[in-house]
């Protein structure tokens, strides 16, 4: 098992966490930006999705279990202020 970390820079609309398939055992999304963000699927928006508060430390969300590869980074989308930098940590 390995720990990987990347940062996702949000665009003007919904931003996909990964353009390619990245299977993971567990994913943690941490919002350390100055604005709240939302986490969801491709339909995430300003009014739908899991709301993560802003700040340092900001809100975070965790997905998956350590049993098997059951989540994929490409299935997650983020929405928030353009140019916000969001930390994504995952276990392989």
Secondary structure by P-SEA (a helix, b strand, c coil): cbbbbbbbbbcccccccccccccccbbbbbbcccbbbbbbcccccccccbbbbbcccccbbbbbcccccccccccccccccccbbbbbbbcc
